[in-house]
Amino acid sequence: MNRFGDMHCSIAQAVGVVAEPWTPLILRDLFLGLRRFDQLSEDLGISRNLLTQRLERLQAAGVVEKVAYQERPARHEYHLTEAGRDIVPALITLMAWGDRWATPPGGPPALLIHSCGRQFTPEVTCPHCGGAAGADTITMVGGPGAAQGPGTMVLAKPD
């Protein structure tokens, strides 16, 4: 198990699955339609061994599935599962942060177009009032799964 596996924290658990070096970029490429091993390897410039390891971990975590597209010789594609598609909003929010605070020379390398046809920048909002949800507007409290342990001192229920 990864070093975050013992932490009783949803962020730590998520980081343990999707925040290894190269993994967010692999997920980005899968979302963008690169599904074959050679495409991923070429686009990212990642070693084949490391790409294999990352894809295997993503499959074990249920984020990516390996789908045969040819029998002889055996060839596979990699697809995002429902859990993998659910990480896309987090990836585009991370992209928006990068566009604002770490923009490459020349400006953002990609723009987001919603299904309504309009360009947008992701924003996290409250589903109840529509207000911005950020560091100045959110309070986090312990939930039903709060427990004492590493990485959870702030939220743990007192004994």
Buried (B, 14 or more C-beta within 10 A) or exposed (E): EBEBEEBBBEEBBBBBBBEBEBBBBBBBBBBEEBBEBEBBBEBBEBEEEBBEEBBEBBBEBEBBBEEEEEEEEEEBBBEBBEBBBEBBEBBBBBBBEEBEEEEEEEEBEEEBEEEEEEEEEBEEEEEEEEEEBEEEEEEEEEEEEBEEEEBBEEBBEEE
